[in-house]
Amino acid sequence: MTIRVVIVEDSPTMRAILMNRLGKEPDIEVVAAAANAAEGRQMIRELDPDVVTLDIEMPGMNGLDFLAKIMELRPTPVIIVSGSTQEGNEMTARALALGAVDCYAKSGGGNGLDDAGRLAGMIREAAKVQFSARAPQARRVASEARGLLADRPALIAIGSSTGGVEALQTVLAGFPADCPPTVIVQHINARFAPAVARTLDQSCPPRIVVAEPDMPLRDGHVYLAPGDDRHLSLGGSSSFHCKLRAGAPVSGHLPSVDVLFHSVAELVGPRAVGILLTGMGADGAQGLLAMAQQGARTIAQDEATCTVFGMPRAAINLGAARIVAPLGAIARHAFSKAA
């Protein structure tokens, strides 16, 4: 089946580059290319594309407002096409929190005409996304979680991929400010990781930072993998710290959720909570199983609230998830065995 794409991009040169890249793919058709939000809105309404690529740094419009309208009125998989500016990184992070499914860096395209199929691959993944059930925000459960800290885990580990930034915002909004140390592997371009951490930090009670080598894990802090060519895992025994090491991809990813979860299973065992959120593929499923086998509380996001059910489905099929829950209830389950 052909994937129908609308490009929204103000630069004629960049529109031509994107159309050239996608025109080489037999299963992708660019059905329209818009120069601004007004044109894009009309084309999306008339053509009902499978995927939209959106430049959010266009002059004369607010790309975030446009994205919010798309997600509210006609939920469609959106890939953000971002420039290399700091402002562009911040806007991209906020767009991912609003529901964009991926981000594509304009500067990563080799000779300008060939990007080794990266954009096409993102579009193929985005075309599998379905928005049948948008999950409600979960800020209201933060007070619930505070009341359940008598059952406090020693550490929480989270894995996520496609649609994960939006899901993380919902889950972490339900964490108390003094939550146990929390470590996260989210599959994301390293360029955007600092902006994602800042975006989550602005809307969630705990302090959210990008993990650094040997950084001690503290209560009330959440540590996001930097997304570069290093795996994030745990070090230590009675107290823990971040370990970042170079290596080959595991379960197709670097950093890998499986690497993080396996280290948590080994070092924290039954005192940990593992959470696997929306994402393509199976990264994290084996690691969550290892955590469950060590007695940890393991949670997978349910299909109805996932952007992509791949990673949670793989864990559920393995018997790795002791709890399967909608996104808005995951924070509560993380802090209460009886939940």
Secondary structure, 3 states (H helix, E strand, C coil): CCEEEEEECCCHHHHHHHHHHHHCCCCEEEEEEECCHHHHHHHHHHHCCCEEEEECCCCCCCHHHHHHHHHHHCCCCEEEEECCCHHHHHHHHHHHHHCCCEEEEHHHCCCCCCCCCHHHHHHHHHCCCCCCCCCCCCHHHHHHHHCCHHHCCCEEEEEECCCHHHHHHHHHHCCCCCCCCEEEEECCCHHHHHHHHHHHHHHCCCEEEECCCCCECCCCEEEECCCCCEEEEEEECCCEEEEEEECCCECCECCCHHHHHHHHHHHCHHHEEEEECCCCCCCCHHHHHHHHHCCCEEEEECHHHCCCCHHHHHHHHHCCCCEEECHHHHHHHHHCCCC
